[in-house]
Amino acid sequence: MADVSAIKEHMEIIGADGGHIGTVDHVDGNRIKLTKNDSGAGGKHHYLPLSLIEDVDGGKARASFKAELAPQFWETDAAN
């Protein structure tokens, strides 16, 4: 797992393939809350477990899976 303290607001989350997954709204406990206005978010906040982030470098955080698989890993809250 990466140094998750380096994950900052508005940072891009990319997949292992370099594809766009989302944009950080903020870190919420052991999850990253993604912005709801991002493409593919459907107007809802999604959460990504921090344990799925492999690297943080160059202003981007890289997940351990391909970007196209992101919806399989997203968590949501009923309050969205």
Secondary structure, DSSP 8 states (H G I E B T S, - for coil): ---GGG--TT-EEE-TTS-EEEEEEEEETTEEEE-TTSTTSTTS--EEEGGGEEEEETTEEEESS-GGGHHHH-B--TT-
